[in-house]
Amino acid sequence: MSRESNFWHDYVLQHPGHAVFTFDPSHAFGAAVCLFLLACWAAHQTQSRCSECDAWPVRCRCGQDELSRRS
């Protein structure tokens, strides 16, 4: 057995809990909520495209140009 493989063998024997996969439902629920909110935001942006430049409201600069002309 090589020196490196002996190290990992000893490490796994001394730390058996590190190799176990755990699933936390609260983290999965939080990730699902974040993905749902992101999908809702994207759907809103898609449905609210600018009538002048056809860009998403978050990317549209039409209103910003109008504000700079007023100043």
C-alpha positions as CSV (number, residue, x, y, z in Angstrom):
1,M,0.0,0.0,0.0
2,S,1.4,3.4,-0.9
3,R,2.0,6.1,1.6
4,E,-0.8,8.3,0.3
5,S,-3.5,5.6,0.2
6,N,-2.5,4.6,3.7
7,F,-3.1,8.2,4.8
8,W,-6.6,8.3,3.4
9,H,-7.4,4.8,4.8
10,D,-6.4,6.0,8.3
11,Y,-8.3,9.3,7.8
12,V,-11.5,7.6,6.9
13,L,-11.2,5.2,9.9
14,Q,-10.6,8.1,12.3
15,H,-13.4,10.4,10.8
16,P,-16.2,8.1,9.7
17,G,-18.8,10.9,9.8
18,H,-17.2,13.0,7.1
19,A,-18.0,10.4,4.4
20,V,-21.8,10.3,5.0
21,F,-24.1,12.3,2.8
22,T,-26.8,14.1,4.8
23,F,-30.0,15.7,3.5
24,D,-31.4,18.7,5.4
25,P,-35.1,19.4,4.4
26,S,-34.9,23.0,5.6
27,H,-32.0,23.7,3.2
28,A,-33.9,22.0,0.3
29,F,-37.0,24.1,1.1
30,G,-35.0,27.3,1.2
31,A,-33.4,26.5,-2.2
32,A,-36.8,25.6,-3.7
33,V,-38.2,29.0,-2.4
34,C,-35.3,30.9,-3.9
35,L,-35.8,29.1,-7.3
36,F,-39.5,29.8,-7.2
37,L,-39.0,33.5,-6.5
38,L,-36.4,33.7,-9.3
39,A,-38.8,32.0,-11.7
40,C,-41.6,34.5,-10.7
41,W,-39.3,37.4,-11.2
42,A,-38.2,36.2,-14.7
43,A,-41.8,35.6,-15.7
44,H,-42.7,39.1,-14.7
45,Q,-39.8,40.6,-16.6
46,T,-40.7,38.6,-19.7
47,Q,-44.3,39.8,-19.6
48,S,-43.4,43.4,-18.9
49,R,-41.1,44.1,-21.8
50,C,-40.6,47.7,-22.9
51,S,-42.8,48.7,-25.8
52,E,-40.0,50.9,-27.3
53,C,-36.9,48.7,-27.2
54,D,-38.4,45.3,-26.3
55,A,-36.0,44.9,-23.4
56,W,-36.7,43.5,-20.0
57,P,-37.6,46.3,-17.5
58,V,-34.4,45.5,-15.6
59,R,-32.3,46.1,-18.7
60,C,-34.3,48.9,-20.3
61,R,-32.6,52.3,-20.6
62,C,-35.5,54.2,-22.3
63,G,-36.7,55.8,-19.0
64,Q,-33.1,56.7,-18.0
65,D,-32.5,58.6,-21.3
66,E,-35.7,60.5,-20.7
67,L,-34.7,61.5,-17.2
68,S,-31.2,62.7,-18.4
69,R,-32.9,64.9,-21.1
70,R,-35.0,66.6,-18.5
71,S,-32.0,67.6,-16.4
